[in-house]
Amino acid sequence: MGEKNSKNTKGPAYQQPDHIKPKSKWTKKTTVWTIVIAVIVLGILAIIGSNNGWFKTADMINGKIVMEDYSDIEVSQSDVEVPDSYADYLIQNIISANTTFEDVTEGTVEEGDSIKVSYNGVLTGETEPFFGGTGEDVQVVIGSGSLFSADFEEQLVGHEVGETFEVSTTLPDDYTLEDLQGKDADITVTINSKTITIVPEITDEMASEYAADNLDLDVSTVDELRTAYIEKTYESKLENAIMTAMEEKADVKYYNEANLAALENYNLSSVSYYASQYGMDSTTYVSMFGYDSVQAYAESTSKDALKEIMIIEKVAQDQGITISDDEIDEKLSEYMDLEDFTGTLEEFKEGADPGALYLITQTEVLQPKVMDYLKSIVTIVETPEEEAPEGDEVEEAAEDISEDVEQVSEIAEDVSEDVEEVSEIAEDIADVSETESVILEEVSEIVEEAVEEAESK
């Protein structure tokens, strides 16, 4: 069975706000609750009439989970802070969503421009187009090197849209047809158009529409959106921090195996679907959440989801928090609209699986009430700053530094002695060399004298 990786899987240095993060960046809490809600939304009508007993009992507390005293729960200020950059990113996201592109038939080609060109190329000295040498209205980004070569694209810079001219270039060494690699070519080019990016100023209408469609927020102006988004993000971060604190106080004695198996089976099948939406295999998909196998992901996230539901139910039981039939009916009516169910509310309730209905009541009706209670008792504490060393700690640090300095000094002395020894050896070598030279001279003289004496005889 695979284990969850401890590897840090952080994304870019700038972290996107939780509400507009892509799915691959979802937090653990978001992932868990998304699984639960996805089970409901995707499965509720599929199991109408089956009454298969999924989540057969609402009694998920007694003997299964024990909670420490949670009346003193605390969360760190740093875990719930929402800087203005979150709203700034949201505004930029809206602007990007409303950015458009337009092809214009005038202007000068510049580095980085996206243009459309038609071209006809022949090898130098020939008359017939070479393979891949012709194209009509082809999109190319200057500097990308995607059309023939970077050299070819660079020669388009400075020309006007609508202009026709000839470019001489050398086909790259990795050109599609091996026989043409490195060949010189003359290409007649016409620049048909230039694509410009139209970045709008954000308007109140844009802000209102985006908030309603993507954030379930009712706002009329950009400023209202900024404020509402910061508040919504704060509430989300606070709830996540509270649940994390509650999990530390919860001891699950055992899980309802039938419920756990149902969640695991759903997760195993859903991973394949979501992975295909991203064009990847299931193992790669779950690795984005820090898991090395699909089974490990399914087991871990299912237990997380079930544990959170059990915590919510335990707090509700302890504090006497209840939900009414009217509140449940109101939420079920929303699902009827979501699923385009044309029957009556009673027909919907009669046909739906009791387990699915139970999940809706616990996670979408009871859970908000419990979380409101927990938010009313939580204490947000300042994040402790790193304390500067004091008293004995400073003296100990000074002693350590002094010892280090002494060690460095000793090493320096050793090095100095080694240098002196090397110098002495070098001098000895020099003396030996000088002596060898004298001996050689003497030998040479003796040889010369012997030769002269031999010649005279």
SULPEZI-V816908 format. One record per run of one state. SS is the DSSP state (~ for helix, > for strand, _ for the rest). FROM is the first residue (numbers start at 1). TO is the last residue. Records with the same first field share a line. If there is no record, write none. Layout:
BEGIN
SS = FROM-TO / FROM-TO
END
This chain:
BEGIN
_ = 1-3 / 5-17 / 21-22 / 26-27 / 44-64 / 68-73 / 81-83 / 98-99 / 105-107 / 109-113 / 124-128 / 142-149 / 155-159 / 161-163 / 171-177 / 181-183 / 199-203 / 216-221 / 249-249 / 253-256 / 278-281 / 288-290 / 292-293 / 320-324 / 339-344 / 352-353 / 378-378 / 382-391 / 457-457
> = 4-4 / 65-67 / 74-76 / 100-104 / 108-108 / 114-123 / 129-141 / 160-160 / 164-170 / 184-198 / 250-252 / 291-291 / 379-381
~ = 18-20 / 23-25 / 28-43 / 77-80 / 84-97 / 150-154 / 178-180 / 204-215 / 222-248 / 257-277 / 282-287 / 294-319 / 325-338 / 345-351 / 354-377 / 392-456
END
